[in-house]
Amino acid sequence: MAERASGSKYVPGTYVKPRPSAPEMANRYIREWDEKLRETKTKEPRVVEYPPTICISRKLASGAVEIADLVAQKIGYRVVDQQILQHIATTASLSQKTVAMFDERYPGKISELVTLAFGEKAFIKSDYAKHLFSSVYAIAALGPTIFVGRGVHLLLSREKVLAVRLISSHPFRVQRLVKLMNISEAEAARQINELDRQQAAFFKEVYNKKDASPYEFDLVINCDYIQEPRTAAEIILTAFRGKFGLPETGSR
């Protein structure tokens, strides 16, 4: 049975399973990146390398992190969600360190990667976007990762990414919040509307995009009809293994 947080504000990624906090996970990834940088300092970096990656985009409150956690359990990946990326990108000490470490390992690569993703005329509009992009590239290079949110599928090479879109209707998401948080339908609807507004503003500011086109993705799952998280996770696993020719017993 879901834990309920009566009268609280919904945080994307919240569901019944206890998870480490975003600051805790962010600091762990920074330490891992720092250690990897020291280990590989003598090697000449040529390209930013990372293993096959899963990127999940979603309508907020669709249950994406729960599904991502189920996939991760099967293939031994880490899950990096919106809250972790947001914490790194907006915490001055962490974001500056991430950018500095990435630039040290791959001098000038962030501009090159952004050009590859968005074209020759692309430019990074803000320090926040630069910190976000550097965090994504650094974490992807750390090891096998499932990203949830922040449009990461737009940043990484499509040849290395299974891009998944989870959609669900406004009523479905409202009812999910009502059950999860023990709040009224009116309050749940208000919070969903505000989350949608914030998400739209983010994509307009960072990617200059109004909405996510289905053509950006390998797979689109409608959670109104695929309501069981384990079923959605199995669909993603099948697509991931099929796209990258991986055996059912593992991912690497």
Secondary structure in CASP SS format (residue, H / E / C, confidence):
PFRMAT SS
TARGET T0000
AUTHOR 0000-0000-0000
METHOD secondary structure of the structure
MODEL  1
M C 1.00
A C 1.00
E C 1.00
R C 1.00
A C 1.00
S C 1.00
G C 1.00
S C 1.00
K C 1.00
Y C 1.00
V C 1.00
P C 1.00
G C 1.00
T C 1.00
Y C 1.00
V C 1.00
K C 1.00
P C 1.00
R C 1.00
P C 1.00
S C 1.00
A H 1.00
P H 1.00
E H 1.00
M H 1.00
A H 1.00
N H 1.00
R H 1.00
Y H 1.00
I H 1.00
R H 1.00
E H 1.00
W H 1.00
D H 1.00
E H 1.00
K H 1.00
L H 1.00
R H 1.00
E H 1.00
T C 1.00
K C 1.00
T C 1.00
K C 1.00
E C 1.00
P C 1.00
R C 1.00
V C 1.00
V C 1.00
E C 1.00
Y C 1.00
P C 1.00
P C 1.00
T E 1.00
I E 1.00
C E 1.00
I E 1.00
S E 1.00
R E 1.00
K C 1.00
L C 1.00
A C 1.00
S C 1.00
G C 1.00
A H 1.00
V H 1.00
E H 1.00
I H 1.00
A H 1.00
D H 1.00
L H 1.00
V H 1.00
A H 1.00
Q H 1.00
K H 1.00
I H 1.00
G C 1.00
Y C 1.00
R E 1.00
V E 1.00
V E 1.00
D E 1.00
Q H 1.00
Q H 1.00
I H 1.00
L H 1.00
Q H 1.00
H H 1.00
I H 1.00
A H 1.00
T H 1.00
T C 1.00
A H 1.00
S H 1.00
L H 1.00
S H 1.00
Q H 1.00
K H 1.00
T H 1.00
V H 1.00
A H 1.00
M H 1.00
F H 1.00
D H 1.00
E H 1.00
R H 1.00
Y C 1.00
P C 1.00
G C 1.00
K H 1.00
I H 1.00
S H 1.00
E H 1.00
L H 1.00
V H 1.00
T H 1.00
L H 1.00
A H 1.00
F H 1.00
G C 1.00
E C 1.00
K C 1.00
A C 1.00
F C 1.00
I C 1.00
K C 1.00
S C 1.00
D H 1.00
Y H 1.00
A H 1.00
K H 1.00
H H 1.00
L H 1.00
F H 1.00
S H 1.00
S H 1.00
V H 1.00
Y H 1.00
A H 1.00
I H 1.00
A H 1.00
A H 1.00
L H 1.00
G C 1.00
P C 1.00
T E 1.00
I E 1.00
F E 1.00
V E 1.00
G C 1.00
R C 1.00
G C 1.00
V H 1.00
H H 1.00
L H 1.00
L C 1.00
L C 1.00
S C 1.00
R H 1.00
E H 1.00
K H 1.00
V E 1.00
L E 1.00
A E 1.00
V E 1.00
R E 1.00
L E 1.00
I E 1.00
S C 1.00
S C 1.00
H H 1.00
P H 1.00
F H 1.00
R H 1.00
V H 1.00
Q H 1.00
R H 1.00
L H 1.00
V H 1.00
K H 1.00
L H 1.00
M H 1.00
N C 1.00
I C 1.00
S C 1.00
E H 1.00
A H 1.00
E H 1.00
A H 1.00
A H 1.00
R H 1.00
Q H 1.00
I H 1.00
N H 1.00
E H 1.00
L H 1.00
D H 1.00
R H 1.00
Q H 1.00
Q H 1.00
A H 1.00
A H 1.00
F H 1.00
F H 1.00
K H 1.00
E H 1.00
V H 1.00
Y H 1.00
N C 1.00
K C 1.00
K C 1.00
D C 1.00
A C 1.00
S C 1.00
P H 1.00
Y H 1.00
E H 1.00
F C 1.00
D C 1.00
L E 1.00
V E 1.00
I E 1.00
N E 1.00
C C 1.00
D C 1.00
Y C 1.00
I C 1.00
Q C 1.00
E C 1.00
P H 1.00
R H 1.00
T H 1.00
A H 1.00
A H 1.00
E H 1.00
I H 1.00
I H 1.00
L H 1.00
T H 1.00
A H 1.00
F H 1.00
R H 1.00
G H 1.00
K H 1.00
F H 1.00
G C 1.00
L C 1.00
P C 1.00
E C 1.00
T C 1.00
G C 1.00
S C 1.00
R C 1.00
END
